[in-house]
Amino acid sequence: MTTFLRDWLPSLAIIAAGVWTFVRWCQNEYHRRQKEMEALDGKLLAHVTQLSIGTSIITLNGLWRNLSPLPVPLDTSKTRVNIFAIPGNIPLGPLAAKSGFGEPIYCHTFLNDANTYTLEPKTESTLQTHFVLNPGLYMLRMELYRASKKKGYDFAWTRELLLDTRDPQQPAPGDKK
């Protein structure tokens, strides 16, 4: 028995150390991947072009930066822009599109005709859509939904922009009247 232990103990110790190192590496890799997550940063810009006295064409640009080392696939059937009309009699206090405006007057899934859309790592993307609106005060909300459900729920990145189309604006350079 002692010769068996003396002959096999170093080999068993090396195998056990190798298994221990592999298990620790797997745990560390799991935790590292948990820390690496999708990270989008974005802003909305709108350009108003007066079509006629009662209507304007709105060009909405969503400028999105994928800051993470991971690609972000978007759910093209859910990614959308919601437009809310802001009534003139809203109470004083915080202004949030999710609480006080009811249902959006327009809901546009502008990537619906694309099968897939992916924001590549360390890149900037511009998502553009257009609307025709009457004069008024509006809140525009762009929601980007992640395609894969890693956490078991829908995850969305959201940006909002207040837009006033009541006063005709000067055309931007290059616009023709």
C-alpha positions as CSV (number, residue, x, y, z in Angstrom):
1,M,0.0,0.0,0.0
2,T,2.8,2.4,0.8
3,T,4.5,1.8,-2.5
4,F,1.2,2.4,-4.3
5,L,0.8,5.8,-2.4
6,R,4.4,6.7,-3.0
7,D,4.1,5.9,-6.7
8,W,0.7,7.5,-7.4
9,L,0.4,10.3,-4.9
10,P,2.4,12.9,-7.0
11,S,0.4,12.1,-10.1
12,L,-2.9,12.3,-8.2
13,A,-1.8,15.7,-6.7
14,I,-0.9,17.1,-10.1
15,I,-4.3,15.9,-11.5
16,A,-6.1,17.4,-8.5
17,A,-4.2,20.7,-8.8
18,G,-5.0,20.8,-12.6
19,V,-8.8,20.2,-11.9
20,W,-8.7,22.9,-9.2
21,T,-7.0,25.3,-11.5
22,F,-9.5,24.6,-14.3
23,V,-12.5,25.0,-11.9
24,R,-11.1,28.4,-10.7
25,W,-10.5,29.6,-14.2
26,C,-14.1,28.6,-15.2
27,Q,-15.5,30.6,-12.2
28,N,-13.3,33.6,-13.0
29,E,-14.3,33.5,-16.7
30,Y,-18.0,33.3,-15.7
31,H,-17.7,36.3,-13.4
32,R,-15.8,38.3,-16.0
33,R,-18.5,37.7,-18.6
34,Q,-21.1,38.8,-16.2
35,K,-19.3,42.1,-15.8
36,E,-19.1,42.6,-19.6
37,M,-22.5,43.7,-20.6
38,E,-24.0,45.7,-23.4
39,A,-23.6,49.4,-22.9
40,L,-25.4,51.8,-25.3
41,D,-25.3,55.5,-25.0
42,G,-27.5,57.7,-27.2
43,K,-29.1,61.0,-27.9
44,L,-31.9,62.2,-30.0
45,L,-31.9,65.1,-32.4
46,A,-34.9,66.4,-34.4
47,H,-35.1,68.6,-37.4
48,V,-38.4,70.3,-38.2
49,T,-39.2,71.3,-41.8
50,Q,-42.5,73.2,-42.3
51,L,-44.5,71.5,-45.0
52,S,-47.5,73.8,-45.0
53,I,-49.1,76.2,-42.5
54,G,-50.6,73.3,-40.5
55,T,-48.1,70.5,-40.9
56,S,-44.4,69.9,-40.4
57,I,-42.1,67.1,-41.4
58,I,-40.0,65.9,-38.4
59,T,-36.7,64.0,-39.0
60,L,-35.7,62.2,-35.9
61,N,-32.1,61.0,-35.6
62,G,-31.1,58.6,-32.8
63,L,-27.3,58.7,-32.4
64,W,-26.3,55.5,-30.5
65,R,-22.8,54.5,-29.4
66,N,-22.1,50.9,-28.4
67,L,-19.4,51.4,-25.8
68,S,-19.1,47.7,-24.9
69,P,-16.9,45.0,-26.4
70,L,-20.1,43.0,-27.3
71,P,-22.4,43.4,-30.3
72,V,-26.0,44.4,-29.4
73,P,-28.6,42.7,-31.6
74,L,-31.8,44.7,-31.7
75,D,-35.4,43.2,-31.8
76,T,-36.6,44.8,-35.0
77,S,-40.2,44.1,-34.3
78,K,-40.2,45.9,-30.9
79,T,-37.7,48.7,-31.4
80,R,-39.8,51.8,-31.9
81,V,-40.4,55.5,-31.6
82,N,-43.4,56.7,-29.5
83,I,-44.8,60.2,-30.0
84,F,-46.9,61.7,-27.2
85,A,-48.9,64.9,-27.4
86,I,-48.3,67.1,-24.4
87,P,-51.5,68.7,-23.3
88,G,-51.5,72.4,-22.3
89,N,-52.9,71.7,-18.8
90,I,-50.3,69.4,-17.4
91,P,-49.6,69.8,-13.6
92,L,-46.4,71.3,-12.3
93,G,-43.7,68.8,-11.3
94,P,-41.7,66.0,-13.0
95,L,-42.5,65.3,-16.6
96,A,-42.3,61.7,-17.7
97,A,-43.8,60.2,-20.8
98,K,-44.6,56.9,-19.1
99,S,-46.9,58.5,-16.5
100,G,-49.0,61.4,-17.6
101,F,-49.6,61.3,-21.4
102,G,-51.6,58.2,-21.9
103,E,-51.2,56.2,-25.1
104,P,-48.8,57.5,-27.7
105,I,-50.5,59.3,-30.7
106,Y,-48.0,57.5,-33.0
107,C,-46.0,54.3,-32.4
108,H,-43.6,53.5,-35.2
109,T,-41.5,50.3,-35.4
110,F,-39.1,51.8,-37.9
111,L,-36.8,48.7,-38.2
112,N,-39.7,46.4,-38.9
113,D,-38.7,45.8,-42.5
114,A,-35.2,44.6,-41.5
115,N,-34.7,41.0,-40.5
116,T,-31.8,41.8,-38.1
117,Y,-30.1,44.9,-36.9
118,T,-26.9,44.8,-34.8
119,L,-25.0,47.6,-33.2
120,E,-21.4,46.5,-33.5
121,P,-18.9,46.9,-30.7
122,K,-17.1,50.3,-30.3
123,T,-19.1,51.9,-33.1
124,E,-21.6,54.8,-33.5
125,S,-24.9,54.3,-35.4
126,T,-27.5,56.7,-36.5
127,L,-31.1,55.5,-36.6
128,Q,-33.4,57.8,-38.6
129,T,-37.1,58.1,-39.0
130,H,-39.6,60.7,-40.2
131,F,-43.0,61.9,-39.1
132,V,-45.6,64.5,-40.3
133,L,-47.1,66.4,-37.3
134,N,-49.5,69.2,-36.7
135,P,-48.4,72.2,-34.7
136,G,-48.1,71.3,-31.0
137,L,-45.8,70.2,-28.2
138,Y,-44.6,66.6,-28.3
139,M,-42.5,64.2,-26.5
140,L,-40.6,61.7,-28.7
141,R,-39.3,58.5,-27.1
142,M,-37.0,56.1,-28.9
143,E,-36.8,52.6,-27.4
144,L,-34.2,50.1,-28.6
145,Y,-35.0,46.5,-27.5
146,R,-32.3,43.8,-27.2
147,A,-33.1,40.8,-29.4
148,S,-31.8,38.1,-27.1
149,K,-33.5,37.6,-23.8
150,K,-30.6,36.7,-21.6
151,K,-32.3,37.8,-18.4
152,G,-35.7,36.4,-19.2
153,Y,-37.3,39.9,-19.8
154,D,-37.3,42.6,-22.4
155,F,-34.5,45.0,-22.0
156,A,-34.7,48.4,-23.7
157,W,-32.5,51.5,-23.9
158,T,-34.6,54.6,-24.0
159,R,-34.1,58.3,-24.9
160,E,-36.6,61.1,-24.9
161,L,-36.8,64.5,-26.6
162,L,-39.3,67.4,-26.2
163,L,-40.2,68.9,-29.5
164,D,-42.2,72.2,-30.1
165,T,-43.7,72.5,-33.7
166,R,-46.0,75.4,-32.8
167,D,-43.6,78.1,-34.1
168,P,-42.3,77.9,-37.7
169,Q,-38.6,77.6,-37.7
170,Q,-36.0,78.9,-40.1
171,P,-34.9,76.2,-42.6
172,A,-31.6,74.5,-42.0
173,P,-28.7,75.3,-44.3
174,G,-29.3,73.4,-47.6
175,D,-33.1,73.2,-47.2
176,K,-35.0,74.7,-50.1
177,K,-38.4,76.5,-49.6
